[in-house]
Each structure stands twice: as C-alpha cells, then as structure tokens.
C-alpha cells in the first residue's frame, strides 16, 4: 500500500477551524447525497447500480464521486434563491445558536432575518452571475446550474486518474462513459462519443496536475473525517485496521454532516490553485443533447 504523508497537527487544526457547522436543514450526509445536488439529473437507482458495478470490478467509487462533486461544484452557477437561502440559514444560525452570552431568542433571530432579507436579496442580485466558487470568473445565465462543464471536466479528471493508476485505456473510457451516463442521464454510447471529441483538445498537463491535486485532497479529507468522528487513522502498517477505518470514512459523512455540501466543496476547492481551473473555463464543451453549448 502506497504511503501517504500524514497531516501535522497545525494542518489539522487549520482545516478544522475553517469548517463551520452546517444548518440541520442541509440534509447532506455522504458523497452520494451531494452528487444528487450537484448533478440534478442523477437518478438514485442508477447511481447505486453504478456504485455496485464499480465495487464488483474492484474500482473504488468514492474517490471518483469526490472528483466529480468538486468539478461540478466549481463549474456550476448558484441561483440567487439558493444563495439567499444559504445566507438566511447562516445568519439565523449565527444569531440563535451562538455562544451562551450572545445567543438570541429564536423568535427574535427569525424576525431579524426576515427584516434583513430584502436587502440581502437586493445585494445578491447586484453581484451578477457567479460560479459556485468565485475567482473573478463569471459565466453563463444567472439562476441556472450548468452541470455539463463540470461533468465533462470530471470525466477528463477521472480518465486521467485511471491512467495514472495503470488501467488500460480501453477500460478507462468505458468506465468514464458509464459515470457520465449516470450524472447526465444519457446513453453511454453518446457520452463516450462526446468525451472522445473533448479528450483530443483537452489541456493534458493541466488535467494531470489537477487530478493529482484532487487525489491529494481526497486523502487528506478522509483523515479529517476520522478526526471529526473521533476515529483517528491507524498506522498504514496495520493493513486490516487501516482498511476498516478507511471504509468508515471514505464517503466523508462526518464532514458533510458538519458542513453541508456547498460549504465543504468551497473549502476543498479554495485549497487548490485557481490557475489549474482557469484553462478549463476556456475549454469548449457541449451539451450532451447538442441543442445548446454548455456553460
């Protein structure tokens, strides 16, 4: 088993302090729940069938979903109403669930949030069209979630991950097409056709570097999920115990429970150099049905 550098205490504390408790209304508990938010065309039965198929073929599905979720999160556009709801929940949580000295009565906190909502909505509308993680990159129509770019970038990342892991190219394309067909609810044959065209023009060096960055992040956050669950990672030399520990944390359920999907994705993406994402904003992608260019 390949050894992975263990985060030191300072890195663990820094990451832990960056995460704020999510709203109990968030409802996200695992990577699978987050996939359905980022890629709304995903059908749960097909996602479960895909996961079972991956496991039967000895392919770890969770890291693939992690990569897909992060790509989808970065390239989507959050609608104004989703932004408003997020601000309302955060403000209410801050007012009504703060420390004992400053905590407000819930009815007073609700009143303040309601009074501030028109101004918050106006400010959101004035800020224009924003992707999920803003780095001065504005694109698309406000209020839409352009899942196509995120899905195709995820396909390139996952294909590279398979290649870096030593998998044969013919098999990688088949597995990538299967995942894209689930995320975008389309036929595998059509997904593979579009992916092949995209692959020829993709910036391979950037994709390879971003793939490695996402692999590193996934390994780090598995450890953090253990920290949040008071279940510290055992030494990798204890192979059986380490495998059992990883199976408990590979879906990052503690982190999603603490933080929700959007906040956790924003935190992960903020740790990755924006220069790795920028060329992929400029890359031409197409909708799977070819009736409109992707965002």
DRENFI-962926 format. One line per 5 residues: their letters; for each residue x negated, y, z negated of C-alpha. Coordinates in steps of 0.05 Angstrom, whole numbers, plus 32768, in hexadecimal, padded with zeros to 4 digits. Example, Ala and Ser with C-alpha at 12.3 -4.5 7.8 and 13.67 -1.06 7.14 Angstrom:
residues 2
as = 7F0A,7FA6,7F64  7EEF,7FEB,7F71;
END
This chain:
residues 295
xxxxx = 8000,8000,8000  7FE5,8044,8014  7FD4,806F,7FD8  7FF4,80B3,7FD5  7FD6,80ED,7FAD;
xxxxx = 7FFC,80F7,7F6D  8014,813F,7F5E  7FF2,815F,7F23  8019,817C,7EE8  8017,81C3,7F03;
xxxxx = 8035,81AE,7F45  806C,8186,7F23  807F,81C0,7EF5  807E,81F2,7F2E  80AD,81C8,7F58;
xxxxx = 80DA,81BA,7F1D  80E0,8203,7F0C  80F2,8213,7F54  8131,81E9,7F51  816F,8206,7F33;
xxxxx = 81AA,81DC,7F1C  81DD,81D5,7F52  8228,81E0,7F4B  8250,81A3,7F35  827A,81B2,7F72;
xxxxx = 8240,81A4,7FA0  824F,8159,7FA3  820C,8142,7FC1  81ED,8105,7FA0  81C0,80E5,7FD4;
xxxxx = 81A0,80F0,8018  81DC,80CD,8038  820C,8101,801C  81E0,8139,8035  81DC,811B,807B;
xxxxx = 8228,8120,8081  8224,816A,8070  81EB,817B,809F  8206,8151,80D9  8252,8155,80D3;
xxxxx = 825E,8125,810D  8240,80EC,80E6  8271,80B4,80D5  8263,8092,8092  8270,804B,80AB;
xxxxx = 823F,8054,80E4  820C,8073,80B6  8212,8037,8086  820C,8007,80C0  81CE,802B,80D9;
xxxxx = 81AF,8028,8094  81BC,7FDE,808D  819F,7FD1,80D3  8160,7FF9,80C1  8156,7FD1,8081;
xxxxx = 815F,7F8F,80A6  8128,7FA5,80D6  80FA,7FB7,809C  80FE,8001,80AC  8106,8031,8071;
xxxxx = 8143,805B,8080  813E,8090,8049  8100,80B3,8063  8121,80B7,80A8  815F,80D8,808A;
xxxxx = 8132,8107,8061  8111,811E,80A2  8154,8125,80C5  8172,814C,808C  8138,817D,8088;
xxxxx = 8138,8189,80D3  8183,8191,80D5  8182,81C0,8099  814C,81EC,80B7  816C,81F4,80FB;
xxxxx = 81B5,81FD,80E7  81D9,823E,80DD  8200,8246,809D  8245,8265,80A7  8257,82A4,8080;
xxxxx = 828C,827F,8059  825A,8249,8043  8229,8280,802F  8260,82A4,8008  8274,8265,7FE3;
xxxxx = 822B,8256,7FD1  8222,829D,7FB4  8263,8299,7F8E  8250,8257,7F6E  820A,826F,7F5D;
xxxxx = 8224,82B0,7F3E  8259,828C,7F16  8227,8259,7EFD  81F7,8290,7EE8  822D,82B7,7EC3;
xxxxx = 8254,827E,7EA2  821D,824A,7E97  81E2,8274,7E82  81BF,8272,7E3F  81E9,8275,7DFF;
xxxxx = 81D9,82BE,7DF2  81F0,82D9,7E35  8223,82A7,7E4D  8267,82C5,7E61  82AB,82A8,7E56;
xxxxx = 82C0,8281,7E94  82FD,82AD,7EA1  82D2,82EC,7E9E  829E,82CD,7ECC  82D4,82BB,7EFE;
xxxxx = 82F0,8301,7EFC  82AC,8320,7F0A  829E,82F0,7F44  82E3,8300,7F62  82D6,834B,7F5C;
xxxxx = 8291,8345,7F7D  82A7,8317,7FB6  82BC,834D,7FE8  8278,836E,7FE3  8253,832C,7FE7;
xxxxx = 827A,8319,8026  826C,835D,8045  8221,8356,8038  821F,8310,8055  8241,8328,8095;
xxxxx = 8210,8362,809B  81D5,8333,809A  81E6,8314,80DD  81D8,82CE,80F7  81AB,82A6,80CB;
xxxxx = 8190,825F,80CD  8192,8235,808F  814C,824A,807B  813C,8291,8091  80F7,82A2,80AA;
xxxxx = 810B,82DC,80D7  8126,82A9,8109  816C,82BA,811F  8192,8293,8153  81D6,8279,8169;
xxxxx = 821C,828E,8157  822E,829F,810F  825B,826C,80EE  8244,8230,8117  8218,81F7,8103;
xxxxx = 81EB,81E6,8140  81DB,81A0,812C  81BE,818F,8170  817A,81B0,8168  8171,8193,8122;
xxxxx = 8184,814D,813B  8154,814F,8176  811A,816A,814E  8128,8133,811B  8125,8101,8154;
xxxxx = 80E0,811A,8168  80C8,8119,8120  80E3,80D3,8113  80C6,80B8,8155  8082,80D4,8140;
xxxxx = 8089,80B6,80FB  8095,8072,8119  805A,807A,8148  802C,8090,810F  8043,8052,80E9;
xxxxx = 802C,8026,8122  806F,8014,8140  8074,8003,818B  808F,803B,81B6  80C8,8012,81D4;
xxxxx = 80E1,8002,818E  80DB,804A,8175  8106,8065,81AD  813C,8032,819F  813D,8042,8154;
xxxxx = 813D,808E,8161  8177,8087,8191  819F,8060,815E  8197,8096,8129  81A7,80CF,8159;
xxxxx = 81E5,80AA,8170  81FC,80A9,8127  81EB,80F1,8117  820C,810E,8155  8241,80D8,815F;
xxxxx = 822C,80C6,81A6  8218,8089,81CE  81D2,806E,81C3  81C4,806D,820E  81D4,80B6,8215;
xxxxx = 81AC,80C8,81D7  816F,80A4,81F2  8175,80C5,8237  8177,810B,8218  813E,80FA,81E8;
xxxxx = 8111,80E2,8220  8119,8124,8245  810B,814C,8205  80CE,8122,81F3  80A9,8134,8233;
xxxxx = 80A9,817E,8223  80A2,817B,81D7  8064,819B,81B5  8044,815A,819F  800F,8178,8171;
xxxxx = 8042,81A2,814B  8071,8166,8145  8039,813A,812A  8025,816E,80F5  806D,817B,80E0;
xxxxx = 8079,8130,80DB  803F,8128,80AB  8057,8163,8082  809C,8145,807B  807F,8101,8068;
xxxxx = 8055,8123,8032  8091,8149,8018  80BB,810A,8014  8087,80E6,7FEB  8080,8122,7FBC;
xxxxx = 80CB,8128,7FB1  80D3,80DE,7FA3  80A4,80EA,7F69  80CC,8128,7F54  810C,8100,7F56;
xxxxx = 80ED,80D2,7F23  80D8,810E,7EF8  8120,8128,7EF8  8139,80E3,7EE6  8106,80DB,7EAD;
xxxxx = 80EB,809F,7ED4  80A2,80AE,7EE3  807F,808C,7F1C  8058,804E,7F07  8011,8042,7F23;
xxxxx = 8013,802A,7F6A  7FE6,7FF1,7F55  8023,7FD4,7F32  8042,7FC3,7F75  8083,7FA3,7F5D;
xxxxx = 8093,7FD9,7F29  8082,800F,7F5B  80AF,7FF1,7F90  80E9,7FED,7F5F  80DC,8035,7F49;
xxxxx = 80DB,804E,7F91  811D,802B,7FA1  813C,8051,7F67  8126,8095,7F82  811F,8090,7FCD;
xxxxx = 8163,80B0,7FD9  8150,80EB,7FAC  8191,80E7,7F86  8179,810C,7F49  8160,8147,7F72;
xxxxx = 81A1,814C,7F99  81CA,8146,7F59  81A2,817F,7F39  819F,81AC,7F75  81D0,819B,7FAC;
xxxxx = 81BF,8192,7FF4  81B2,81D9,800D  8187,81F0,7FD3  815C,81B2,7FD3  8152,81B5,801F;
xxxxx = 8140,81FF,801B  810C,81EF,7FE6  80EC,81B7,800E  80EA,81E0,804E  80CD,821C,802A;
xxxxx = 8090,81F1,8019  8082,81E3,8063  805E,8216,808F  808F,823C,80BA  805D,823A,80F3;
xxxxx = 806D,81F0,80FA  80B6,81FF,8106  80B2,823C,8133  809E,8219,8175  80DA,81EB,816C;
xxxxx = 8109,8227,816A  80EF,8238,81B0  80F6,81F2,81CC  812F,81E6,81FC  8162,81B4,81E2;
xxxxx = 81A6,81A1,81FD  81E8,818B,81E1  81F3,8141,81E5  8230,814C,8212  820B,817D,823F;
xxxxx = 8245,81AE,823E  821E,81E3,8219  81D6,81F0,8208  81C4,81E1,81BF  81B7,8219,818D;
END
